[in-house]
Amino acid sequence: MKQNIIDIAYLISAIMFIYGLKRLQSPATARKGNQLAALGMFVAIVATLFIQEIVTPVQMIIGVVIGAGVGAVLARRVEMTGMPELVAAFNGFGGIASALVAGAEIAKVLSEFRHDPSLVSHLGGVDAVTISLSILIGMVTFTGSFVAFGKLSGKVSGNPISFPGMRVFTVLFMAGAIASIVWMVLHMGDFGAAGLWLNPMVEAGIAIGFAGAVLGILLVIPIGGADMPVVVALLNSYSGLAAAATGFVLNNTALIVSGALVGASGLILTNIMCEAMNRSLFNVLIGGFGGDSGGGPSGATSTEGLTVNSTTSDDVAILLSYANKVIFVPGYGMAVAQAQHAVRELAEELAKKDVEVKFAVHPVAGRMPGHMNVLLAEANVPYDQLFEMDEINGEFETTDVAVVIGANDVVNPAARHDKSSPIYGMPILNVDHAATSIVLKRSMRPGYAGIDNELFYNSNNQMLFGDAKDSISAVTNEVKAL
């Protein structure tokens, strides 16, 4: 009877996961989809803990309250600019949780063997592989995610980091991880045997965990900051795969389903990010480019002697007020300046003047997949004004003014023709095709790819220097006065 109730609860939670994930396809339904998936996980937790009586109801309630409390505090206190590193940290915590559960399973079967050897006689090679993969993928996710956290938060250089022989070390640790997994398979069931220091299973588990931890670091540190959206998506997939492997270890259907969904969706998202950059995943993993933006020129003249056209908030307000169509292009600079609400207010003022307003969102704008969508949704920008690159790129030619707010590499025309550029071939937003483009930046420093932007020097482009939030607010006030 208990097992039937558990199976029904897991089935309900799996349906909630799938339906919630489907609703994430649209910004209009994403919030409810997220809530539905969270409710599905709560159902699975209650079924697992209450019915299987793993812990007492009081202990379960305490755990839920603490976990929910930490999540609520983080959700409210973390700024939108800190959301990418928070997502990376969550991926890391998911990975270490999977590894610890798999390690606990080893301790459990050893304990059971000491009490009654017949309890673990059914364990075999498949169990060894699932436990090993859960530990390995979990530890790779854990350390890799926190390296990504460091790069995104500025605590670690965003530049690709390497050292002599790093590739050799990576291969050696991969080989060590595989050898340790084979050792685990060969000795699965040797519970009474003594290894060099511990039981062979325990020794293999420690070796796999150590190799995975080192691999996570070695795989992420050589990746440049410009590729962080891809890395975040990939690590998200890793956390799902680790959870699925742990589900097999525990024979937990809900964990297998949820982990498989996260793993598959993460891989799909990773592929979308790679296509948006016109680069293969292999190229991203071994040849990261970009990093901390360098100290480029801070004035209106580039180091090559090319000049840019500076403008003022008054002139921008006049251009926008008398335009028929305006497209805003948000970037990470908007997040840093926390200008999303100011941008929404400006868009509303332009709409009052019968100006057609749209937002063009590049897939890799920001520091994580969907970063700009989250920012604009948080500012209550209408969902029907948000357009993906493929949907809106053809409209720039009929656009009077394109306003770029903190974006850089995703609007750089060099991606189309400069074969020496690291972003060559990357699909970009065709901002330079608009009648006039206006770029809001603090300075002329390059973006995360570390290269100059040809758009800034176009004759039909104007630069509005300063903090994006202050600049947009000044433009809004001028638009209201016209």
C-alpha positions in Angstrom: 0.0 0.0 0.0 2.8 2.4 0.9 4.7 1.7 -2.3 1.5 2.4 -4.3 1.1 5.8 -2.6 4.7 6.6 -3.2 4.5 5.7 -6.9 1.3 7.8 -7.4 3.0 10.8 -5.7 6.1 10.4 -7.8 3.9 10.2 -10.9 2.1 13.4 -9.9 5.4 15.2 -9.2 6.8 14.0 -12.6 3.8 15.4 -14.4 4.3 18.7 -12.6 8.0 18.8 -13.6 7.2 18.2 -17.2 4.3 20.6 -17.4 6.2 23.2 -15.4 9.2 22.9 -17.8 6.9 23.4 -20.8 5.5 26.6 -19.3 9.0 27.9 -19.1 9.0 28.3 -22.9 7.2 31.6 -22.6 8.0 34.6 -20.4 4.3 35.0 -19.8 4.0 31.6 -18.2 7.5 31.1 -16.9 6.8 32.2 -13.3 3.8 29.8 -12.9 5.8 27.0 -14.5 8.6 27.5 -12.0 6.1 27.5 -9.1 4.4 24.3 -10.5 7.8 22.5 -10.7 8.6 23.6 -7.2 5.3 22.3 -6.0 6.1 19.0 -7.8 9.4 18.7 -5.9 7.6 19.4 -2.6 5.2 16.6 -3.4 8.1 14.2 -4.0 9.8 15.3 -0.8 6.7 14.7 1.3 6.2 11.3 -0.3 9.7 10.2 0.2 10.2 11.5 3.8 6.8 11.0 5.3 5.8 7.7 3.8 9.2 6.0 3.8 9.8 7.4 7.3 13.4 8.3 6.6 13.2 11.0 9.3 10.5 12.1 11.7 7.8 14.6 10.6 9.3 17.2 12.9 12.8 16.8 11.4 11.3 17.0 7.9 9.4 20.2 8.7 12.6 21.7 10.2 14.6 20.9 7.1 11.9 22.3 4.8 11.7 25.5 6.8 15.5 26.0 6.9 15.8 25.3 3.2 12.9 27.4 2.2 14.1 30.2 4.4 17.6 30.3 2.9 16.1 30.2 -0.6 13.7 33.1 0.2 16.4 35.2 1.7 18.7 34.7 -1.3 15.9 35.3 -3.8 15.1 38.7 -2.1 18.6 39.9 -1.3 20.6 38.9 -4.3 20.6 41.7 -7.0 19.8 40.8 -10.6 23.5 41.4 -11.4 24.3 38.6 -9.0 21.8 36.1 -10.4 24.3 34.4 -12.8 26.7 33.5 -10.0 23.8 32.5 -7.7 22.6 30.1 -10.4 26.2 28.8 -10.7 26.3 28.3 -6.9 23.0 26.4 -7.0 24.4 24.1 -9.6 27.4 23.5 -7.4 25.2 22.7 -4.4 23.2 20.3 -6.5 26.4 18.5 -7.6 27.8 18.1 -4.1 24.5 16.9 -2.8 24.4 14.1 -5.4 28.0 13.1 -4.6 27.3 13.1 -0.8 24.2 10.9 -1.3 26.2 8.5 -3.4 28.9 8.4 -0.7 26.3 7.8 2.0 25.0 4.9 0.0 28.5 3.3 0.1 28.5 3.8 3.9 25.0 2.4 4.2 25.8 -0.8 2.3 28.9 -1.3 4.4 27.0 -0.9 7.6 24.3 -3.3 6.4 26.9 -5.9 5.4 28.3 -5.8 8.9 24.9 -6.6 10.4 23.7 -9.0 7.7 25.7 -9.9 4.6 22.7 -11.2 2.8 21.2 -7.6 2.7 23.6 -6.5 0.1 24.1 -9.6 -2.0 22.1 -8.2 -4.8 24.6 -5.3 -5.5 26.6 -5.6 -8.6 28.3 -3.8 -11.5 25.4 -1.6 -12.4 25.1 -0.3 -8.8 28.9 0.4 -8.8 28.6 2.4 -12.1 25.7 4.5 -10.9 27.3 5.3 -7.6 30.6 6.1 -9.3 29.0 8.4 -11.9 27.0 10.2 -9.2 30.2 10.9 -7.3 32.2 11.9 -10.4 29.6 14.1 -12.1 28.6 15.6 -8.8 32.1 16.6 -7.9 32.9 17.9 -11.4 29.7 20.0 -11.1 30.6 21.2 -7.6 34.1 22.5 -8.2 33.4 23.6 -11.8 30.4 25.6 -10.7 32.3 27.5 -8.0 35.1 28.3 -10.4 32.3 29.7 -12.6 30.9 31.5 -9.6 34.3 33.1 -9.0 34.7 34.2 -12.6 31.2 35.7 -12.7 31.5 37.5 -9.4 35.0 38.9 -10.2 36.7 36.9 -7.4 38.6 35.0 -10.1 39.9 36.5 -13.3 37.4 36.2 -16.2 40.4 35.6 -18.5 41.2 32.1 -19.7 43.7 30.6 -17.1 46.1 27.9 -18.1 49.5 26.6 -17.1 52.1 24.4 -18.8 51.0 20.8 -19.0 47.4 21.5 -18.0 46.0 19.4 -20.8 48.2 16.5 -19.7 47.0 16.8 -16.2 43.4 16.9 -17.4 43.8 13.7 -19.3 45.6 12.0 -16.4 42.8 12.8 -14.0 40.2 11.6 -16.5 42.1 8.3 -16.8 42.4 8.1 -13.0 38.6 8.6 -12.7 37.9 5.9 -15.2 40.4 3.5 -13.5 38.8 4.2 -10.1 35.3 3.4 -11.6 36.7 0.1 -12.9 38.1 -0.6 -9.5 34.8 0.1 -7.9 33.0 -2.3 -10.3 35.6 -5.0 -9.8 35.3 -4.8 -6.0 31.6 -4.1 -5.6 30.6 -6.7 -3.0 34.1 -7.0 -1.4 32.7 -5.5 1.8 34.8 -7.5 4.1 38.1 -7.0 2.2 40.7 -4.6 3.4 42.3 -2.2 0.9 45.5 -0.3 1.2 44.0 2.0 3.9 40.2 1.4 3.8 37.7 -0.9 2.2 38.3 -1.0 -1.6 34.8 0.5 -2.3 35.6 3.4 0.0 39.0 3.9 -1.5 37.5 3.9 -5.0 34.8 6.4 -4.0 37.4 8.8 -2.5 39.6 8.5 -5.6 36.6 9.2 -7.9 35.6 12.2 -5.8 39.1 13.7 -5.8 39.5 13.2 -9.5 36.1 14.7 -10.2 36.9 17.7 -8.0 40.2 18.4 -9.8 38.6 17.9 -13.2 35.9 20.4 -12.4 38.5 23.0 -11.8 40.7 22.1 -14.8 37.7 22.0 -17.2 36.4 25.5 -16.3 39.4 27.7 -15.5 40.6 27.7 -19.2 37.2 29.0 -20.4 37.0 32.8 -20.9 34.3 35.1 -19.6 32.7 35.5 -23.0 31.7 31.8 -22.8 30.2 31.9 -19.3 26.6 31.6 -20.6 27.5 28.3 -22.2 29.3 27.1 -19.1 26.4 28.0 -16.8 24.0 26.0 -19.1 26.4 23.1 -19.3 27.0 22.9 -15.5 23.2 23.1 -15.1 23.0 20.0 -17.3 25.8 18.3 -15.2 23.8 18.9 -12.0 20.8 17.2 -13.6 22.8 14.2 -14.7 24.3 13.9 -11.3 20.8 14.0 -9.7 19.6 11.3 -12.2 22.5 9.1 -11.4 21.7 9.5 -7.7 18.1 8.6 -8.5 19.3 5.2 -9.8 21.5 4.8 -6.8 18.5 5.3 -4.5 16.0 3.7 -6.9 14.0 7.0 -6.6 11.8 7.6 -9.6 11.1 11.3 -8.9 14.8 12.0 -8.7 15.5 10.1 -12.0 12.8 12.0 -13.8 13.7 15.4 -12.5 17.4 14.9 -13.0 16.8 13.6 -16.6 14.7 16.7 -17.4 17.3 19.1 -16.0 20.1 17.2 -17.8 18.3 17.1 -21.1 17.1 20.7 -21.0 20.6 21.9 -19.9 22.2 20.1 -22.9 19.6 21.6 -25.3 20.2 25.1 -23.8 23.9 24.6 -24.1 23.5 23.7 -27.8 21.3 26.8 -28.3 24.0 29.0 -26.7 26.7 27.5 -28.9 24.6 28.0 -32.0 24.0 31.6 -30.9 27.8 32.1 -30.8 28.4 30.0 -34.0 30.9 27.8 -32.1 31.0 24.1 -31.2 30.9 23.0 -27.6 34.3 21.4 -28.0 35.7 24.8 -29.2 34.2 26.5 -26.1 35.6 23.9 -23.7 39.2 23.9 -25.1 39.6 27.4 -26.6 37.8 29.9 -24.4 38.2 33.5 -25.3 37.5 36.8 -23.7 37.6 37.7 -20.0 38.0 40.8 -17.9 37.4 43.8 -20.1 40.7 45.6 -20.6 41.4 49.2 -19.9 40.5 50.5 -23.3 40.2 54.2 -24.0 37.9 56.1 -21.6 37.2 59.1 -23.8 35.7 59.5 -27.3 38.8 58.4 -29.3 40.0 54.9 -29.9 43.6 53.9 -29.7 43.6 53.6 -33.5 42.7 57.2 -34.0 39.1 56.6 -35.0 36.6 59.0 -33.5 33.1 58.5 -32.2 30.1 60.8 -32.2 29.2 61.7 -28.6 25.6 62.9 -27.9 23.5 64.3 -25.0 20.3 63.2 -23.3 18.5 66.2 -24.9 19.4 65.1 -28.4 18.6 61.5 -27.7 15.2 62.5 -26.3 14.4 64.5 -29.5 15.4 61.6 -31.7 13.3 59.1 -29.7 10.2 61.3 -29.4 10.0 61.9 -33.2 10.8 58.3 -34.2 8.2 55.9 -35.5 9.9 52.7 -34.3 12.5 52.3 -31.5 14.2 49.0 -30.6 16.0 48.7 -27.3 18.9 46.2 -27.1 19.8 45.3 -23.4 23.1 44.0 -22.3 25.0 43.2 -19.1 25.7 47.0 -18.7 22.0 47.5 -18.1 22.1 44.9 -15.3 25.2 46.5 -13.7 23.5 49.9 -13.7 20.2 48.3 -12.5 18.6 50.4 -15.3 15.8 48.0 -16.3 13.1 49.9 -14.5 14.3 53.2 -16.0 14.2 51.6 -19.4 10.7 50.4 -19.0 9.6 53.9 -17.9 11.2 55.4 -21.0 9.5 52.8 -23.2 6.2 53.7 -21.6 6.7 57.4 -22.2 7.5 56.8 -25.9 4.4 54.6 -26.3 2.4 57.5 -25.1 3.7 59.4 -28.1 2.6 56.6 -30.4 6.2 55.4 -30.9 6.4 51.6 -31.6 8.7 50.1 -29.0 10.3 46.7 -29.1 13.1 44.9 -27.2 15.7 42.8 -29.0 17.2 40.1 -26.8 20.3 38.2 -28.0 20.6 34.6 -26.6 24.0 35.2 -25.0 23.5 38.7 -23.8 24.4 38.9 -20.1 26.2 36.3 -18.0 23.7 33.4 -18.1 21.1 32.1 -20.5 18.0 34.3 -20.3 19.6 36.9 -18.2 18.1 39.8 -20.1 14.7 38.2 -20.2 14.8 37.9 -16.4 15.8 41.5 -15.9 13.1 42.9 -18.2 10.4 40.6 -16.7 11.4 41.8 -13.3 10.9 45.4 -14.5 7.4 44.4 -15.8 8.2 45.1 -19.4 5.3 43.6 -21.5 6.1 40.2 -22.8 4.7 41.0 -26.2 7.5 43.6 -26.6 10.3 41.1 -26.1 11.7 39.5 -29.3 14.5 37.0 -29.9 17.3 37.7 -32.3 15.8 35.7 -35.2 12.4 37.3 -34.8 13.5 40.9 -34.9 16.8 41.1 -36.8 15.0 41.8 -40.1 13.2 44.8 -38.5 16.3 46.9 -37.9 16.3 48.2 -41.4 12.9 49.8 -40.9 13.9 51.1 -37.4 14.5 54.8 -36.8 16.5 54.4 -33.6 18.2 51.4 -32.0 19.2 52.0 -28.4 22.0 49.7 -27.1 22.1 49.7 -23.3 25.3 48.1 -22.1 25.5 45.4 -24.8 28.8 45.0 -26.7 29.9 41.9 -28.5 26.4 40.9 -29.5 26.1 44.0 -31.7 29.6 44.1 -33.1 29.6 44.1 -36.9 33.1 42.6 -36.9 31.4 39.3 -36.4 30.2 39.4 -40.0 33.4 40.1 -41.9 36.5 40.2 -39.7 37.9 36.6 -39.9 40.7 37.5 -37.4 38.1 38.5 -34.8 37.4 35.9 -32.0 33.7 36.5 -32.5 33.8 36.0 -36.3 30.7 34.1 -37.5 28.7 34.7 -34.3 25.2 35.8 -35.2 24.6 39.4 -34.0 21.8 41.8 -33.7 21.8 44.1 -36.8 21.8 47.3 -34.8 24.0 49.0 -37.5 21.2 48.5 -40.0 19.0 51.0 -38.1 18.8 54.6 -39.4 20.4 55.7 -36.1 21.9 53.7 -33.3 22.6 55.1 -29.8 25.0 53.2 -27.5 24.9 53.8 -23.7 28.2 53.0 -22.1 30.3 54.3 -19.2 33.4 54.3 -21.4 35.0 52.9 -24.5 36.3 49.8 -22.8 35.7 46.6 -24.8 33.2 43.9 -23.8 33.9 40.4 -22.4 35.4 39.2 -25.7 38.1 41.9 -25.1 37.9 43.5 -28.6 36.9 46.9 -29.9 33.4 47.4 -31.3 33.2 48.7 -34.9 29.6 49.9 -34.2 30.9 52.7 -32.0 32.7 54.3 -35.0 29.9 54.1 -37.5 28.8 57.5 -38.9 25.1 56.8 -38.0 26.0 55.8 -34.4 26.1 58.1 -31.3 27.6 57.4 -27.9 25.9 58.5 -24.7 28.5 58.2 -22.0 27.7 57.7 -18.3 25.8 55.5 -16.0 23.0 53.8 -17.9 20.4 54.4 -15.3 21.2 58.1 -14.9 21.4 58.5 -18.7 18.0 56.8 -19.3 16.4 58.8 -16.5 17.6 62.0 -17.9 16.4 61.1 -21.4 13.0 60.2 -19.9 12.7 63.5 -18.2 13.4 65.3 -21.5 10.9 63.1 -23.4 8.2 64.1 -20.8 9.0 67.8 -21.3 8.7 67.7 -25.1 
